[in-house]
Amino acid sequence: FTSRGLRSRRDTMPVGTGKKREKVPFQQVLLQLSPFYWQGDASWGWNTKVPLWTGSGEMEAFCELFFDNLATLLGVTGAAMDVGRIGGLNNFGDATDLYKATVTSEWTKIYYDWNIPACGLALLFGNVWFAWLATRLATKENRLDVTAQPYGMNTTVIYITIYAISLPAIQAGFSKYNPGTGASDADSIALGKKAAEFGWKVSVATNFVIGFMEILGCFLGDIIRNTVPTAAVYVPLAGVGFVWLAFSPMLTIAKSPIMCLLPLMVVVFGFFGNVRYPVYGKITFPIALLAILLSVIFGWAGACKRSTEVIGGAYGDVSVSDFYNGFRAIPGTGASGTCQGTDKDAAKDAWKAYAFKGDIFGGFGSGLAGLGESDLMDDFAAPALLFGMIGFLGTMTCVESAEAAGDAYPMSEIMIVDGIGTCIAALAGGMFGTTVYIGHPVHKALGAKIGYSIANGVLYFIFLSTGLFACLYNVIPECANGAILVFVGLLLARQGFEETPERHYPCILLGLMPFICNWAWLESDGAASKNMGVLSLGPSGGIVQGIILAALTAWAIDRKFEEVTVFSIIVAFFSLFGIAFSHNDLVYSYGVWGAEHQTLKVYADGSGVDKDTGTPEEAFNGWRWCVAFIMVAFFAACHIPFQKGNKYTKFEKIPPRIEDDAEDPYDYSVHAAQAAEEIPK
């Protein structure tokens, strides 16, 4: 950077040091796999010299992390309530209305009494651990300007498992305990509770497997980030940041602009423009808190009220308010004509039902009984391993991001702690995992140290283990956190570009596309998309596909034909087992969804429908990607004998590999100058 560039970065919001991390020798990478290698001879004790609280910057960081987690919890709670309704009240199975209603109500009770407190325990563990780790880094490097890694709910994996694991689990429980249409009220209630608990147990058991897989990721994290191009390492950061932290919340803001647009601009003024609002002396009002308060005030003042007039629709009669808010996700809001988080009656009901009440931690230990449900766990084990891999790939990016911002934390220890935190949540009855959060550069730029992390863990443990979260869910509008998330998402997407060589910018943009497809896939309830490209790129959060595309294109730009060849063969193998790109296309007996959809007679008998159950078959499409990647590998290998500087070269016709980050094959002015020098004088 020029001095002018450095100055401009300080005036706004720096997200990195500007220094590129050097690749380390493979022997050192192997040493780093040990969680004890990083610590060396440094003390394991808590370094009390690290400031616990640094003032307004610490407060800003705390508000950002707290409301970032809150946005995830509010969002997934809405999804979980949707799952409870689909699995119970809206289930098409033949059963008494009381049985269906009990499944839904018991699922809701389990969610708030057992799952939510377990999340609080895991958050307390992780936030305190990473604060301790920051003090150890200060001791190790003899400095105090350290910032703890943020820690929170594993947003990407939670959203995937809600619909991929919890929904089929509760539906399986519904079928397993269905008493039929002639059951007594007592049987309907008793069996309805068992059905909901069955869905919870399977979800908890799957969460435990995901945590265990994240722990195993400690053996792969450093190897992966020292092998693949920087652009591929930052794709999860940029993808999650842009799509889930910026784009998706922006849609919520756009839905209620009177309530949410001004808070967004407050965040832009405050964080991007560095505008502060004094309260007294040097004390300023936290930007994040100001944005939240404005949203709450505007929302409860009626900024998102809608007409309650009933209109017809594809799903039957529904009010204007319900339709606008998404009547499948939030039925009944039309009664008051307002949006989630601004309904007075719902807030009162939540306080009466859950505040300082309930069977808190009542599921401690019993959820792991779901591991014994072999019928479902056999089907869920492979996806759980994949979801665990998605988790540790995201963690890998967060460690890289923190190192770029100046704090080099141990990859192996952070992955182990991530997995342990998720396992602790599962042991306590939690269906949701936790992980190190993206956003460390933001908190470091704000001047935070460790206090924000400890405060986040302690406060969430109190909120989530006292029944207050159910009340909070009903008094804070959905978009209140959106402004903060948009800021964080855009800043982290920016870091992905800043830490990547300019010639690899197209690789990051290409890597973002699977994340966009994942959003489209989930927006259509997973299976409703008719676009084969979305079905191929969108599953598993888009993380695996994004990393692969970015790595392949970065190596291709750098003319590293050997890497492209080997990696394409590996990905071809992965595509046969559902790890990357492959998907199962549903084929119905009445026809296909379009010209792209067809019965392939691969892992299906070709009839298009199961003859016993009448359900659609799944036609496996991974073989197409396998063939395609083998073709890429063959084509890349054909270049090797013709490349300059390659030991296998026979005819030097292709330029050598690009190893210098400053080199750019798109810079035609440089190539023109070089060509001019070669012209005979």
TABELMO-V592277 format. One record per residue. N is the residue number from 1. PSI is psi in radians with two decimals (none if undefined). D_FIRST is the distance of its C-alpha to the first C-alpha in whole Angstrom. Layout:
BEGIN
N PSI D_FIRST
N PSI D_FIRST
END
This chain:
BEGIN
1 2.60 0
2 2.92 4
3 -0.60 7
4 -0.70 8
5 -0.73 6
6 -0.70 6
7 -0.72 10
8 -0.58 10
9 -0.68 10
10 -0.59 12
11 -0.38 15
12 -1.83 15
13 1.68 15
14 2.52 12
15 0.12 14
16 2.99 12
17 -0.23 10
18 -0.11 8
19 2.42 10
20 2.37 12
21 2.30 16
22 2.48 18
23 2.44 21
24 2.74 24
25 2.62 28
26 -0.58 30
27 -0.68 32
28 -0.62 30
29 -0.73 30
30 -0.66 33
31 -0.62 33
32 -0.22 31
33 -0.42 34
34 2.25 36
35 -0.19 35
36 -0.22 36
37 -0.79 34
38 -0.69 30
39 -0.65 33
40 -2.33 34
41 0.02 36
42 2.72 34
43 2.52 36
44 -0.06 37
45 2.88 38
46 2.11 36
47 1.79 34
48 -0.14 35
49 -0.36 33
50 2.15 30
51 2.35 31
52 -0.62 33
53 2.24 32
54 0.19 29
55 -2.45 30
56 -0.59 29
57 -0.72 26
58 -0.69 28
59 -0.73 30
60 -0.79 28
61 -0.71 27
62 -0.82 30
63 -0.75 31
64 -0.84 28
65 -0.74 30
66 -0.85 33
67 -0.40 33
68 -0.85 31
69 -0.70 34
70 -0.69 37
71 -0.74 35
72 -0.82 36
73 -0.70 39
74 -0.75 40
75 -0.83 39
76 -0.44 41
77 -0.74 44
78 -0.72 45
79 -0.71 44
80 -0.67 47
81 -0.63 49
82 -0.76 49
83 -0.72 50
84 -0.67 53
85 -0.74 54
86 -0.71 54
87 -0.31 56
88 -1.55 58
89 -0.71 59
90 0.21 58
91 2.40 59
92 -0.04 62
93 2.67 64
94 1.93 67
95 2.91 68
96 2.66 69
97 -0.58 67
98 -0.68 67
99 -0.81 65
100 -0.77 63
101 -0.62 62
102 -0.70 62
103 -0.81 60
104 -0.82 57
105 -0.66 58
106 -0.64 58
107 -0.76 55
108 -0.76 53
109 -0.78 55
110 -0.70 54
111 -0.85 50
112 -0.61 50
113 -0.60 52
114 -0.83 51
115 -0.86 48
116 -0.81 46
117 -0.60 47
118 -0.65 46
119 -0.69 42
120 -0.69 42
121 -0.75 43
122 -0.69 41
123 -0.69 38
124 -0.80 39
125 -0.91 39
126 -0.75 36
127 -0.71 34
128 -0.70 36
129 -0.79 35
130 -0.45 31
131 -0.75 32
132 -0.72 34
133 -0.66 31
134 -0.68 28
135 -0.56 30
136 -0.63 31
137 -0.70 27
138 -0.73 27
139 -0.76 30
140 -0.70 29
141 0.09 25
142 0.91 27
143 2.82 25
144 -0.09 26
145 1.03 22
146 2.68 23
147 2.26 24
148 2.55 27
149 2.29 26
150 2.67 28
151 2.42 31
152 -2.83 33
153 2.46 35
154 1.44 35
155 -0.94 34
156 -0.88 34
157 -0.63 37
158 -0.83 39
159 -0.60 39
160 -0.85 40
161 -0.46 43
162 -0.78 44
163 -0.49 45
164 -0.44 45
165 -1.00 47
166 -0.73 49
167 -0.93 50
168 -0.48 52
169 -0.78 53
170 -0.56 55
171 -0.64 56
172 -0.68 58
173 -0.67 59
174 -0.80 61
175 -0.65 62
176 -0.67 63
177 0.16 65
178 2.06 66
179 -0.08 70
180 3.07 71
181 -0.25 72
182 0.24 75
183 2.64 74
184 2.90 75
185 -0.69 72
186 -0.78 72
187 -0.68 71
188 -0.72 69
189 -0.82 67
190 -0.79 67
191 -0.53 66
192 -0.69 63
193 -0.71 62
194 -0.67 62
195 -0.78 60
196 -0.71 57
197 -0.57 57
198 -0.81 57
199 -0.67 54
200 -0.78 52
201 -0.78 54
202 -0.68 52
203 -0.73 49
204 -0.78 49
205 -0.72 50
206 -0.69 47
207 -0.66 44
208 -0.74 45
209 -0.70 45
210 -0.76 41
211 -0.72 41
212 -0.68 42
213 -0.64 40
214 -0.65 37
215 -0.76 38
216 -0.37 39
217 -0.27 35
218 -0.37 34
219 -0.13 35
220 -0.44 33
221 -0.99 30
222 -0.61 28
223 -0.77 30
224 -0.83 28
225 -0.31 25
226 0.02 25
227 -0.83 26
228 2.77 25
229 2.73 22
230 -0.68 19
231 -0.71 19
232 -0.62 23
233 -0.62 22
234 -0.09 20
235 -0.80 23
236 -0.67 25
237 -0.89 23
238 -0.67 22
239 -0.91 25
240 -0.71 27
241 -0.85 24
242 -0.82 25
243 -0.91 28
244 -0.51 30
245 -0.32 28
246 -1.04 27
247 -0.89 29
248 -0.83 33
249 -0.54 32
250 -0.57 32
251 -0.65 35
252 -0.70 37
253 -0.74 35
254 -0.42 36
255 -0.52 40
256 1.23 40
257 -0.57 38
258 -0.61 40
259 -0.48 40
260 -0.31 36
261 -0.77 34
262 -0.79 34
263 -0.63 33
264 -0.77 30
265 -0.56 29
266 -0.74 29
267 -0.72 27
268 -0.81 24
269 -0.82 25
270 -0.83 25
271 -0.80 22
272 -0.67 19
273 -0.13 20
274 0.60 21
275 2.33 25
276 2.66 27
277 1.74 31
278 2.53 33
279 -0.92 36
280 2.12 37
281 -2.16 35
282 -0.05 32
283 2.21 33
284 2.73 31
285 2.22 33
286 2.23 31
287 -0.81 29
288 -0.76 30
289 -0.67 34
290 -0.75 34
291 -0.74 33
292 -0.82 36
293 -0.71 38
294 -0.75 38
295 -0.76 38
296 -0.79 41
297 -0.84 43
298 -0.70 43
299 -0.82 44
300 -0.24 47
301 -0.06 48
302 0.32 48
303 -0.34 45
304 0.41 46
305 2.53 49
306 2.85 51
307 2.53 54
308 0.18 57
309 2.34 59
310 2.30 60
311 2.85 59
312 2.76 60
313 3.10 57
314 -0.48 57
315 0.24 57
316 -3.00 60
317 2.39 60
318 2.56 57
319 2.78 56
320 -0.73 54
321 -0.81 52
322 -0.77 52
323 -0.73 51
324 -0.67 48
325 -0.24 47
326 1.43 47
327 -0.35 51
328 -0.53 51
329 -0.64 48
330 1.18 50
331 2.53 53
332 -0.20 55
333 -0.34 53
334 -0.36 55
335 -0.58 57
336 -0.22 55
337 0.50 53
338 -3.14 50
339 2.96 47
340 2.36 46
341 0.00 45
342 0.38 47
343 1.98 51
344 -0.78 53
345 -0.73 56
346 -0.68 53
347 -0.75 52
348 -0.75 55
349 -0.70 56
350 -0.69 53
351 -0.79 54
352 -0.62 58
353 -0.58 57
354 -0.42 54
355 2.01 53
356 0.52 54
357 3.10 57
358 2.99 57
359 1.18 57
360 2.30 54
361 0.40 53
362 -0.29 56
363 0.23 54
364 2.06 53
365 -0.54 54
366 -0.36 56
367 -0.46 53
368 -0.16 53
369 -0.34 56
370 -0.35 55
371 -0.38 54
372 -0.09 57
373 1.36 58
374 -0.55 57
375 -0.70 58
376 -0.71 55
377 -0.50 53
378 -0.62 53
379 -0.55 52
380 -0.24 49
381 -0.83 48
382 -0.82 46
383 -0.63 44
384 -0.70 43
385 -0.71 42
386 -0.74 40
387 -0.62 39
388 -0.68 38
389 -0.70 36
390 -0.72 34
391 -0.83 33
392 -0.41 32
393 -0.67 30
394 -0.70 28
395 -0.73 28
396 -0.76 26
397 -0.69 23
398 -0.69 24
399 -0.74 23
400 -0.73 20
401 -0.75 19
402 -0.68 20
403 -0.67 18
404 -0.47 15
405 -0.07 15
406 -0.10 16
407 1.84 20
408 1.72 22
409 2.77 25
410 2.11 28
411 -0.84 28
412 -0.77 32
413 -0.72 33
414 -0.68 31
415 -0.67 33
416 -0.78 36
417 -0.70 36
418 -0.88 35
419 -0.72 38
420 -0.72 40
421 -0.75 39
422 -0.70 40
423 -0.64 44
424 -0.75 44
425 -0.78 44
426 -0.74 46
427 -0.63 49
428 -0.02 49
429 0.29 50
430 2.43 46
431 -0.19 46
432 2.49 42
433 2.89 39
434 2.86 36
435 2.84 33
436 2.44 30
437 2.60 28
438 2.56 24
439 -0.03 23
440 -0.80 22
441 -0.59 18
442 -0.83 20
443 -0.63 22
444 -0.70 20
445 -0.50 18
446 -0.22 21
447 0.23 22
448 2.72 25
449 -1.63 26
450 -0.34 30
451 -0.65 32
452 -0.62 31
453 -0.81 32
454 -0.79 35
455 -0.69 36
456 -0.80 35
457 -0.78 37
458 -0.81 40
459 -0.70 40
460 -0.62 40
461 -0.71 43
462 -0.85 45
463 -0.76 44
464 -0.31 45
465 0.15 48
466 0.06 50
467 0.06 50
468 -0.35 48
469 -0.66 46
470 -0.60 48
471 -0.74 49
472 -0.66 45
473 -0.48 45
474 0.11 47
475 -0.16 46
476 2.11 42
477 2.64 41
478 -0.65 40
479 -0.07 37
480 -0.65 36
481 -0.23 34
482 -0.69 32
483 -0.73 30
484 -0.73 28
485 -0.66 28
486 -0.77 26
487 -0.86 24
488 -0.78 23
489 -0.78 23
490 -0.67 21
491 -0.70 18
492 -0.62 19
493 -0.66 19
494 -0.70 16
495 -0.63 15
496 -0.66 16
497 -0.69 14
498 -0.56 11
499 0.07 12
500 2.44 14
501 2.51 13
502 -0.60 13
503 -0.27 17
504 0.12 18
505 -0.73 18
506 -0.52 21
507 -0.72 22
508 -0.75 21
509 -0.72 23
510 -0.67 26
511 -0.38 26
512 -0.45 26
513 -0.72 29
514 -0.53 32
515 -0.67 31
516 -0.71 32
517 -0.65 35
518 -0.72 35
519 -0.79 35
520 -0.65 38
521 -0.78 40
522 -0.61 40
523 -0.49 41
524 0.40 44
525 0.51 45
526 -1.07 44
527 -0.07 47
528 -0.17 47
529 2.39 45
530 0.07 46
531 2.03 43
532 -0.54 43
533 -0.72 39
534 -0.73 39
535 -0.54 41
536 -0.72 40
537 -0.42 36
538 -0.56 37
539 2.80 38
540 0.56 37
541 -0.09 34
542 -0.05 33
543 -0.88 31
544 -0.82 32
545 -0.70 32
546 -0.78 29
547 -0.75 27
548 -0.82 30
549 -0.74 29
550 -0.73 25
551 -0.81 26
552 -0.79 28
553 -0.59 26
554 -0.77 23
555 -0.63 25
556 -0.75 27
557 -0.66 24
558 0.05 23
559 0.65 27
560 1.38 28
561 -0.55 31
562 -0.78 33
563 -0.73 31
564 -0.73 31
565 -0.91 35
566 -0.80 36
567 -0.66 34
568 -0.67 36
569 -0.71 39
570 -0.80 38
571 -0.61 37
572 -0.72 40
573 -0.76 42
574 -0.65 40
575 -0.35 41
576 -0.25 45
577 0.32 45
578 0.17 43
579 -0.58 40
580 2.39 38
581 -0.57 38
582 2.63 42
583 2.80 44
584 2.07 48
585 2.21 49
586 2.29 52
587 2.13 55
588 2.71 58
589 -0.48 61
590 0.04 61
591 -3.05 59
592 2.97 55
593 -0.13 52
594 -3.12 51
595 -0.47 51
596 -0.41 48
597 2.28 50
598 2.66 53
599 2.09 55
600 -0.18 54
601 0.53 57
602 1.98 54
603 0.44 55
604 2.65 57
605 -0.02 61
606 -0.09 60
607 -0.41 62
608 -0.21 59
609 2.47 61
610 2.20 62
611 -0.44 66
612 -0.75 67
613 -0.33 64
614 0.10 64
615 2.72 60
616 2.59 57
617 2.89 56
618 2.14 53
619 2.11 52
620 2.25 50
621 0.03 47
622 -0.49 45
623 -0.53 46
624 -0.76 45
625 -0.63 41
626 -0.84 43
627 -0.74 44
628 -0.75 41
629 -0.56 39
630 -0.67 41
631 -0.73 41
632 -0.76 37
633 -0.76 38
634 -0.76 40
635 -0.75 38
636 -0.69 35
637 -0.51 37
638 -0.34 39
639 -0.39 36
640 -0.79 36
641 -0.13 38
642 0.10 37
643 2.38 33
644 2.45 32
645 -0.01 31
646 2.35 33
647 -0.28 36
648 0.07 38
649 2.38 38
650 -0.61 41
651 1.91 40
652 1.58 36
653 -0.30 35
654 2.40 32
655 2.75 29
656 3.03 27
657 2.60 25
658 2.07 22
659 -0.32 20
660 2.18 17
661 -0.43 14
662 -0.31 12
663 2.49 16
664 1.96 17
665 -0.23 21
666 -0.21 20
667 1.55 18
668 -0.42 22
669 -0.66 21
670 -0.78 20
671 -0.62 23
672 -0.69 25
673 -0.71 24
674 -0.71 25
675 -0.64 28
676 -0.62 29
677 -0.47 29
678 -0.16 31
679 2.25 34
680 2.37 37
681 none 37
END
